[in-house]
Amino acid sequence: MEQRLRVRVIDPQSGNETYIFPNPGEYLLDAMIRLGIPIYGECGGRGTCGKCAVKVTEGDLNISLSDKNFFPADKLSQGYRLACRAYPERDCTVILAKEASNAYKAVTENFNDYKDLKDINLISDIKENGYGIAIDLGTTTLVIALIDIKKGSILKKYSAANPQRVYGADVISRIKASDEGKGQALKALVCNGLFHGIETVVKAGQITIKDAEKIVISRNTTMIHLLMGYPCEGLGAFPFTPYKKGFIYTSSDELFDISEKVPVIILPAISVFVGGDITAGLLACGFDTAKKPCLFIDLGTNGEMALGNKDRILVTSASAGPAFEGGNISCGVGSIPGAICHVDISDNRLCYETIDLKLPPIGLCGTGIIELTSQLLKEGIIDKTGLLTDEYFDRGYSIDGISFTQEDIRNVQLAKAAIRAGIEILLRNYGISCEELERVYVAGGFGYNLDINKAADIGLIPRAALGKSVAAGNTALAGAVLASIDPKAKSRLEQIISASEEIHLSDDREFNDLFIEHISF
Ligand code: FES
């Protein structure tokens, strides 16, 4: 009988060892995904991000062209390979490199947390009793909250990396994977991830899933298409037409293939680019009742923004890239335990904090990236053009082994310039100045930890907005919570959508000039 090819995969963080059996000609990354090994394919398997790196410790793996381009000679001879470019031809043993091993830590499990609802306008006339489940189905992170509907409070919350990250950090990579026939695999990954999170919060709340009255999900249009198994062809090419963008009603038995039937409501999107996470955020921030114009900025993979009040809202999205979510940053990670989230440099003394203070640093999350950039700028370690001084130019600035390189700084500059240019375009099209804004909400998965002053220091938000800015946290989740508890949420969301008008930055002649203007710090 023919012997099957066998690869032993070791995760040094957990100590887990798993045997996988790649098919002939199958990439190691694809075999790992197929067999349930969590590994991070940030660039979608294009061989450019290095986050799928493994080290061969027994046997061997051929060196690919991408390996030669990515790894220096010493790393190649030590056995480092990119799993997305390697196809095993003989039995071997590989160890997941640090970035891959860190990719799937759960952020939090089983804790009480009410702060996501602080500082936002909870306008509701709550009548219903019982439990609800609110879900923020993020491109990077899944957040699942068990809610007491009557009290309007979060009882338990769970967060974990979106397991679809094996197919890429950004929505474009996942649309491509879906177009290449991996739609069902993507759907299965996220459904399994969500169901595990739901089971975790209901167990922690000492109830069962059938005790929940409803499950409300918010997120961008692509994530919803992948969850529902809709075709994604219309999302990735002009004229960018979603398969569906209104409310979607389904149920837990259909989504998760279980016997318990709980209604599932998916919040509506405005367009392909401005999804249900943004309508949820606008609901949470009370745009449907605001008399004076407010600005909403979501620092996600796509920097989505909205400016307006109850009568007129302009919305847009800028291709900011995943830098503020730790993507395309060499030591970037999501907001997971051990991620550096605060940085301060004063009198040449570096101080930093990690999420879960007890843990040593494993990488930089969004707030860490913003704060480190602002501090390096303040200390003159990078100049206004984003150039590192000679001392750090080749190796980057390091915090206990966590490097922040020249290329990382360039990616931060591109992301912040896209968002800042988008803000300026919204203000111009609305015909107001920053001074006329009532409030500025800065939303994002990294939430309340964001230091608004440091965000202004790097030019991400205008200085004139400082006194009126609120770090609003995860408004996609807050909106899903609100939609679970407020009987008027449906009509409020419909009003937000009917008041909204989308601006396409690619059609705006001023956008490029503003983008270039804001590249510098
Ligand atoms: Fe392999 Fe990016 S280099 S997934």
Residues whose N, C-alpha, C, O or C-beta is under 5 A from the ligand:
A	BS01	FES	Y40 G41 E42 C43 G44 G45 R46 G47 T48 C49 G50 K51 C52 L82 C84
